[in-house]
């Protein structure tokens, strides 16, 4: 196994970077491989001194294909339950959210499991914690703003209701007292 890994490393050291035709001269073309299709393409014809094409000779031995440099299989983890009983290096799935990713990272720290798709675990966890805190603050601000707006709306509705309501008549006792006073005034005027 070790000999095959060494053989693969030597082959990968010699392997050129395969570029799309014209990527070395035109900035607008991205640095990834596309098969040349042109009728007169020198790369397609495999002429000497032109860019190399991917071929079977550049592939690694079948037994070590897809393994890490140490010879471990890459295990893709999406949930915490998949992590149980694993001691080899892992890779966390791209669709895993920030909170669950944090839980998986903490569990890997406890069990001394290497994470292949995160270079610096400490700075990565710090960045995730900061983003989660800022998200919480943003949500709390939105809730506070909505509560204030609703309070304003309710206050405006109350004012509107008070304006629209006709003035309530005085209670019966007050009305009777007013009637008696009016009668007294009328009687005094007559005398």
Phi and psi restraints in degrees (value plus and minus 20) as a CYANA .aco file:
   2 UNK   PHI     -84.8   -44.8
   2 UNK   PSI     -58.4   -18.4
   3 UNK   PHI     -83.6   -43.6
   3 UNK   PSI     -59.8   -19.8
   4 UNK   PHI     -86.1   -46.1
   4 UNK   PSI     -59.1   -19.1
   5 UNK   PHI     -84.6   -44.6
   5 UNK   PSI     -60.7   -20.7
   6 UNK   PHI     -84.4   -44.4
   6 UNK   PSI     -60.9   -20.9
   7 UNK   PHI     -82.0   -42.0
   7 UNK   PSI     -62.6   -22.6
   8 UNK   PHI     -83.5   -43.5
   8 UNK   PSI     -64.3   -24.3
   9 UNK   PHI     -81.6   -41.6
   9 UNK   PSI     -59.1   -19.1
  10 UNK   PHI     -85.5   -45.5
  10 UNK   PSI     -62.3   -22.3
  11 UNK   PHI     -85.2   -45.2
  11 UNK   PSI     -60.1   -20.1
  12 UNK   PHI     -88.9   -48.9
  12 UNK   PSI     -49.5    -9.5
  13 UNK   PHI     -87.9   -47.9
  13 UNK   PSI     -54.2   -14.2
  14 UNK   PHI    -102.5   -62.5
  14 UNK   PSI     -40.6    -0.6
  15 UNK   PHI     -84.8   -44.8
  15 UNK   PSI     108.2   148.2
  16 UNK   PHI     -98.1   -58.1
  16 UNK   PSI     145.5   185.5
  17 UNK   PHI    -103.5   -63.5
  17 UNK   PSI     104.3   144.3
  18 UNK   PHI    -107.2   -67.2
  18 UNK   PSI     100.9   140.9
  19 UNK   PHI    -135.7   -95.7
  19 UNK   PSI     136.1   176.1
  20 UNK   PHI     -82.5   -42.5
  20 UNK   PSI     128.8   168.8
  21 UNK   PHI     -80.9   -40.9
  21 UNK   PSI     104.5   144.5
  22 UNK   PHI      71.3   111.3
  22 UNK   PSI     -22.6    17.4
  23 UNK   PHI     -88.5   -48.5
  23 UNK   PSI     -43.9    -3.9
  24 UNK   PHI     -99.2   -59.2
  24 UNK   PSI     -34.4     5.6
  25 UNK   PHI    -132.2   -92.2
  25 UNK   PSI     -48.5    -8.5
  26 UNK   PHI    -130.6   -90.6
  26 UNK   PSI     106.6   146.6
  27 UNK   PHI     -89.6   -49.6
  27 UNK   PSI     -53.0   -13.0
  28 UNK   PHI     -87.1   -47.1
  28 UNK   PSI     -40.4    -0.4
  29 UNK   PHI    -104.2   -64.2
  29 UNK   PSI     110.5   150.5
  30 UNK   PHI     -96.0   -56.0
  30 UNK   PSI     139.0   179.0
  31 UNK   PHI    -106.7   -66.7
  31 UNK   PSI      49.3    89.3
  32 UNK   PHI    -162.6  -122.6
  32 UNK   PSI     145.4   185.4
  33 UNK   PHI    -106.6   -66.6
  33 UNK   PSI     114.1   154.1
  34 UNK   PHI    -156.2  -116.2
  34 UNK   PSI     120.2   160.2
  35 UNK   PHI     -86.1   -46.1
  35 UNK   PSI     108.9   148.9
  36 UNK   PHI     -90.1   -50.1
  36 UNK   PSI     114.6   154.6
  37 UNK   PHI    -134.5   -94.5
  37 UNK   PSI     -25.6    14.4
  38 UNK   PHI     -85.4   -45.4
  38 UNK   PSI     128.8   168.8
  39 UNK   PHI     -85.3   -45.3
  39 UNK   PSI     -56.9   -16.9
  40 UNK   PHI    -126.9   -86.9
  40 UNK   PSI      -3.1    36.9
  41 UNK   PHI     -85.0   -45.0
  41 UNK   PSI     104.3   144.3
  42 UNK   PHI     -93.0   -53.0
  42 UNK   PSI     -49.6    -9.6
  43 UNK   PHI     -90.7   -50.7
  43 UNK   PSI     -61.1   -21.1
  44 UNK   PHI     -83.0   -43.0
  44 UNK   PSI     -56.2   -16.2
  45 UNK   PHI     -98.9   -58.9
  45 UNK   PSI     -26.5    13.5
  46 UNK   PHI      40.0    80.0
  46 UNK   PSI      25.4    65.4
  47 UNK   PHI     -97.0   -57.0
  47 UNK   PSI     132.9   172.9
  48 UNK   PHI     -86.4   -46.4
  48 UNK   PSI     127.2   167.2
  49 UNK   PHI      53.6    93.6
  49 UNK   PSI     -14.6    25.4
  50 UNK   PHI    -122.0   -82.0
  50 UNK   PSI     147.5   187.5
  51 UNK   PHI     -77.4   -37.4
  51 UNK   PSI     127.7   167.7
  52 UNK   PHI    -100.4   -60.4
  52 UNK   PSI     134.3   174.3
  53 UNK   PHI    -127.7   -87.7
  53 UNK   PSI     131.2   171.2
  54 UNK   PHI     -82.5   -42.5
  54 UNK   PSI     118.9   158.9
  55 UNK   PHI    -169.2  -129.2
  55 UNK   PSI     152.3   192.3
  56 UNK   PHI     -82.4   -42.4
  56 UNK   PSI     -46.2    -6.2
  57 UNK   PHI     -84.9   -44.9
  57 UNK   PSI     -42.8    -2.8
  58 UNK   PHI    -107.6   -67.6
  58 UNK   PSI     -29.0    11.0
  59 UNK   PHI     -94.6   -54.6
  59 UNK   PSI     135.6   175.6
  60 UNK   PHI    -103.8   -63.8
  60 UNK   PSI     142.9   182.9
  61 UNK   PHI     -77.1   -37.1
  61 UNK   PSI     125.7   165.7
  62 UNK   PHI     -79.2   -39.2
  62 UNK   PSI     -56.4   -16.4
  63 UNK   PHI     -88.9   -48.9
  63 UNK   PSI     -49.5    -9.5
  64 UNK   PHI    -128.5   -88.5
  64 UNK   PSI     -10.4    29.6
  65 UNK   PHI     -89.7   -49.7
  65 UNK   PSI     108.0   148.0
  66 UNK   PHI      65.1   105.1
  66 UNK   PSI     -13.8    26.2
  67 UNK   PHI    -114.9   -74.9
  67 UNK   PSI     143.0   183.0
  68 UNK   PHI     -94.5   -54.5
  68 UNK   PSI     156.5   196.5
  69 UNK   PHI     -83.3   -43.3
  69 UNK   PSI     -48.8    -8.8
  70 UNK   PHI    -105.4   -65.4
  70 UNK   PSI     -26.9    13.1
  71 UNK   PHI      75.4   115.4
  71 UNK   PSI      -5.6    34.4
  72 UNK   PHI    -112.2   -72.2
  72 UNK   PSI     129.8   169.8
  73 UNK   PHI     -95.7   -55.7
  73 UNK   PSI     123.2   163.2
  74 UNK   PHI    -104.7   -64.7
  74 UNK   PSI     101.8   141.8
  75 UNK   PHI    -126.1   -86.1
  75 UNK   PSI     103.9   143.9
  76 UNK   PHI    -107.2   -67.2
  76 UNK   PSI     105.0   145.0
  77 UNK   PHI    -133.0   -93.0
  77 UNK   PSI     110.1   150.1
  78 UNK   PHI    -138.1   -98.1
  78 UNK   PSI     -42.9    -2.9
  79 UNK   PHI    -153.0  -113.0
  79 UNK   PSI     144.5   184.5
  80 UNK   PHI     -88.3   -48.3
  80 UNK   PSI     -52.3   -12.3
  81 UNK   PHI     -87.0   -47.0
  81 UNK   PSI     -47.3    -7.3
  82 UNK   PHI     -91.2   -51.2
  82 UNK   PSI     -36.6     3.4
  83 UNK   PHI    -101.4   -61.4
  83 UNK   PSI     -35.0     5.0
  84 UNK   PHI     -85.2   -45.2
  84 UNK   PSI     111.2   151.2
  85 UNK   PHI      58.9    98.9
  85 UNK   PSI     -12.1    27.9
  86 UNK   PHI    -121.9   -81.9
  86 UNK   PSI     114.1   154.1
  87 UNK   PHI    -145.2  -105.2
  87 UNK   PSI     -25.9    14.1
  88 UNK   PHI    -107.4   -67.4
  88 UNK   PSI     146.1   186.1
  89 UNK   PHI     -79.6   -39.6
  89 UNK   PSI     125.5   165.5
  90 UNK   PHI    -143.3  -103.3
  90 UNK   PSI     149.3   189.3
  91 UNK   PHI    -152.8  -112.8
  91 UNK   PSI     108.9   148.9
  92 UNK   PHI    -104.6   -64.6
  92 UNK   PSI     115.1   155.1
  93 UNK   PHI     -81.8   -41.8
  93 UNK   PSI     130.7   170.7
  94 UNK   PHI     -90.6   -50.6
  94 UNK   PSI     -45.8    -5.8
  95 UNK   PHI    -107.5   -67.5
  95 UNK   PSI     -20.1    19.9
  96 UNK   PHI     -95.5   -55.5
  96 UNK   PSI     111.8   151.8
  97 UNK   PHI     -93.7   -53.7
  97 UNK   PSI     153.8   193.8
  98 UNK   PHI     -85.0   -45.0
  98 UNK   PSI     -64.3   -24.3
  99 UNK   PHI     -84.4   -44.4
  99 UNK   PSI     -68.4   -28.4
 100 UNK   PHI     -88.1   -48.1
 100 UNK   PSI     -53.3   -13.3
 101 UNK   PHI     -81.8   -41.8
 101 UNK   PSI     -61.6   -21.6
 102 UNK   PHI     -81.9   -41.9
 102 UNK   PSI     -62.4   -22.4
 103 UNK   PHI     -82.6   -42.6
 103 UNK   PSI     -63.8   -23.8
 104 UNK   PHI     -84.2   -44.2
 104 UNK   PSI     -61.6   -21.6
 105 UNK   PHI     -83.3   -43.3
 105 UNK   PSI     -62.8   -22.8
 106 UNK   PHI     -83.1   -43.1
 106 UNK   PSI     -59.9   -19.9
 107 UNK   PHI     -85.7   -45.7
 107 UNK   PSI     -58.4   -18.4
 108 UNK   PHI     -85.8   -45.8
 108 UNK   PSI     -56.5   -16.5
 109 UNK   PHI     -82.9   -42.9
 109 UNK   PSI     -62.5   -22.5
 110 UNK   PHI     -81.2   -41.2
 110 UNK   PSI     -63.8   -23.8
 111 UNK   PHI    -112.1   -72.1
 111 UNK   PSI     -15.0    25.0
 112 UNK   PHI      35.0    75.0
 112 UNK   PSI      28.7    68.7
 113 UNK   PHI    -121.4   -81.4
 113 UNK   PSI     112.7   152.7
 114 UNK   PHI     -98.9   -58.9
 114 UNK   PSI     118.2   158.2
 115 UNK   PHI    -127.5   -87.5
 115 UNK   PSI      98.5   138.5
 116 UNK   PHI     -97.4   -57.4
 116 UNK   PSI     -52.7   -12.7
 117 UNK   PHI    -114.6   -74.6
 117 UNK   PSI      -4.1    35.9
 118 UNK   PHI    -149.3  -109.3
 118 UNK   PSI     101.2   141.2
 119 UNK   PHI     -95.6   -55.6
 119 UNK   PSI     -79.2   -39.2
 120 UNK   PHI    -133.7   -93.7
 120 UNK   PSI      84.1   124.1
 121 UNK   PHI     -85.8   -45.8
 121 UNK   PSI     -60.5   -20.5
 122 UNK   PHI     -82.5   -42.5
 122 UNK   PSI     -71.1   -31.1
 123 UNK   PHI     -86.7   -46.7
 123 UNK   PSI     -53.9   -13.9
 124 UNK   PHI     -85.3   -45.3
 124 UNK   PSI     -65.1   -25.1
 125 UNK   PHI     -85.5   -45.5
 125 UNK   PSI     -57.7   -17.7
 126 UNK   PHI     -83.3   -43.3
 126 UNK   PSI     -62.7   -22.7
 127 UNK   PHI     -83.7   -43.7
 127 UNK   PSI     -61.3   -21.3
 128 UNK   PHI     -85.5   -45.5
 128 UNK   PSI     -63.7   -23.7
 129 UNK   PHI     -80.8   -40.8
 129 UNK   PSI     -61.9   -21.9
 130 UNK   PHI     -82.4   -42.4
 130 UNK   PSI     -63.2   -23.2
 131 UNK   PHI     -87.6   -47.6
 131 UNK   PSI     -57.2   -17.2
 132 UNK   PHI     -85.5   -45.5
 132 UNK   PSI     -60.3   -20.3
 133 UNK   PHI     -83.6   -43.6
 133 UNK   PSI     -64.3   -24.3
 134 UNK   PHI     -84.7   -44.7
 134 UNK   PSI     -56.7   -16.7
 135 UNK   PHI     -83.0   -43.0
 135 UNK   PSI     -62.9   -22.9
 136 UNK   PHI     -81.5   -41.5
 136 UNK   PSI     -64.3   -24.3
 137 UNK   PHI     -82.7   -42.7
 137 UNK   PSI     -62.2   -22.2
 138 UNK   PHI     -81.5   -41.5
 138 UNK   PSI     -63.3   -23.3
 139 UNK   PHI     -84.6   -44.6
 139 UNK   PSI     -62.1   -22.1
 140 UNK   PHI     -84.1   -44.1
 140 UNK   PSI     -60.4   -20.4
 141 UNK   PHI     -82.1   -42.1
 141 UNK   PSI     -62.1   -22.1
 142 UNK   PHI     -81.1   -41.1
 142 UNK   PSI     -63.9   -23.9
 143 UNK   PHI     -82.3   -42.3
 143 UNK   PSI     -64.1   -24.1
 144 UNK   PHI     -81.9   -41.9
 144 UNK   PSI     -63.1   -23.1
 145 UNK   PHI     -82.5   -42.5
 145 UNK   PSI     -64.3   -24.3
 146 UNK   PHI     -83.1   -43.1
 146 UNK   PSI     -60.8   -20.8
 147 UNK   PHI     -82.6   -42.6
 147 UNK   PSI     -62.3   -22.3
 148 UNK   PHI     -82.9   -42.9
 148 UNK   PSI     -63.8   -23.8
 149 UNK   PHI     -82.3   -42.3
 149 UNK   PSI     -62.0   -22.0
 150 UNK   PHI     -85.1   -45.1
 150 UNK   PSI     -59.1   -19.1
 151 UNK   PHI     -83.6   -43.6
 151 UNK   PSI     -61.0   -21.0
 152 UNK   PHI     -82.8   -42.8
 152 UNK   PSI     -63.7   -23.7
 153 UNK   PHI     -81.5   -41.5
 153 UNK   PSI     -63.8   -23.8
 154 UNK   PHI     -83.9   -43.9
 154 UNK   PSI     -60.9   -20.9
 155 UNK   PHI     -84.0   -44.0
 155 UNK   PSI     -61.2   -21.2
 156 UNK   PHI     -85.0   -45.0
 156 UNK   PSI     -60.6   -20.6
 157 UNK   PHI     -84.1   -44.1
 157 UNK   PSI     -60.0   -20.0
 158 UNK   PHI     -82.4   -42.4
 158 UNK   PSI     -64.6   -24.6
 159 UNK   PHI     -81.5   -41.5
 159 UNK   PSI     -62.4   -22.4
 160 UNK   PHI     -83.7   -43.7
 160 UNK   PSI     -62.9   -22.9
 161 UNK   PHI     -83.1   -43.1
 161 UNK   PSI     -60.1   -20.1
 162 UNK   PHI     -85.2   -45.2
 162 UNK   PSI     -57.7   -17.7
 163 UNK   PHI     -89.6   -49.6
 163 UNK   PSI     -61.2   -21.2
 164 UNK   PHI     -90.8   -50.8
 164 UNK   PSI     -51.2   -11.2
 165 UNK   PHI     -89.3   -49.3
 165 UNK   PSI     115.1   155.1
 166 UNK   PHI     -89.8   -49.8
 166 UNK   PSI     133.0   173.0
 167 UNK   PHI     -83.1   -43.1
 167 UNK   PSI     111.4   151.4
 168 UNK   PHI     -92.2   -52.2
 168 UNK   PSI     124.2   164.2
 169 UNK   PHI     -92.9   -52.9
 169 UNK   PSI     131.2   171.2
 170 UNK   PHI     -83.6   -43.6
 170 UNK   PSI     135.0   175.0
 171 UNK   PHI     -80.2   -40.2
 171 UNK   PSI     144.1   184.1
 172 UNK   PHI     -78.5   -38.5
 172 UNK   PSI     -60.7   -20.7
 173 UNK   PHI     -83.7   -43.7
 173 UNK   PSI     -63.1   -23.1
 174 UNK   PHI     -83.6   -43.6
 174 UNK   PSI     -59.6   -19.6
 175 UNK   PHI     -83.0   -43.0
 175 UNK   PSI     -63.2   -23.2
 176 UNK   PHI     -83.1   -43.1
 176 UNK   PSI     -60.6   -20.6
 177 UNK   PHI     -83.7   -43.7
 177 UNK   PSI     -60.1   -20.1
 178 UNK   PHI     -85.4   -45.4
 178 UNK   PSI     -60.6   -20.6
 179 UNK   PHI     -82.4   -42.4
 179 UNK   PSI     -62.8   -22.8
 180 UNK   PHI     -82.9   -42.9
 180 UNK   PSI     -63.0   -23.0
 181 UNK   PHI     -83.1   -43.1
 181 UNK   PSI     -61.6   -21.6
 182 UNK   PHI     -83.3   -43.3
 182 UNK   PSI     -60.8   -20.8
 183 UNK   PHI     -83.2   -43.2
 183 UNK   PSI     -61.6   -21.6
 184 UNK   PHI     -81.3   -41.3
 184 UNK   PSI     -63.9   -23.9
 185 UNK   PHI     -81.1   -41.1
 185 UNK   PSI     -62.9   -22.9
 186 UNK   PHI     -84.0   -44.0
 186 UNK   PSI     -62.8   -22.8
 187 UNK   PHI     -84.8   -44.8
 187 UNK   PSI     -60.3   -20.3
 188 UNK   PHI     -85.0   -45.0
 188 UNK   PSI     -57.9   -17.9
 189 UNK   PHI     -84.3   -44.3
 189 UNK   PSI     -59.9   -19.9
 190 UNK   PHI     -86.0   -46.0
 190 UNK   PSI     -55.8   -15.8
